[in-house]
Amino acid sequence: MSLGFVVIGGVAMAHAQPPAAGPTQAAALHSYKIKFSFEKPDGKRKITTTVVQATSTTEAQRQVKDLHHKVNIITIKRL
């Protein structure tokens, strides 16, 4: 930790700065095969399978749900 002094308008204030963070490890991307059903614009449901790249199963589900309307996840498998 480094300690410094700042002078603002004739008033000195001490401030501390935490050490610079080292390199952080990025979350690893994984491939997930997701089987799901969704509602088509005509109101009928369709079952399909897709593969997405995500850091977790939760993120993979979000990606699918962002692309389709009224999604029901059937299975998720990490590849």
C-alpha positions, 0 to 999 in steps of 0.5 A: 500500500502506498501513502501520499499527501494531496494539497487542496486549497491549502489543506493537506489530506493524506490518502492511501492507495491499495496495491495494484491488482495482479492479473486476474484469471478470466472465466473459462468459456465452455460449450453447452448443448441445450435442448429446449422448446419455445413458442413460435409467432404462430403460437405453436411450440417447437423443440430444437437443440443449439450449442452456445458458448458460455461461462456457466449453465445459467449464462447459457440459459440466458443466451437461449432465453434472450433469442426465443419467446417462452422458452422451456429448457429440456436438457443442458449438457456441457460438451 
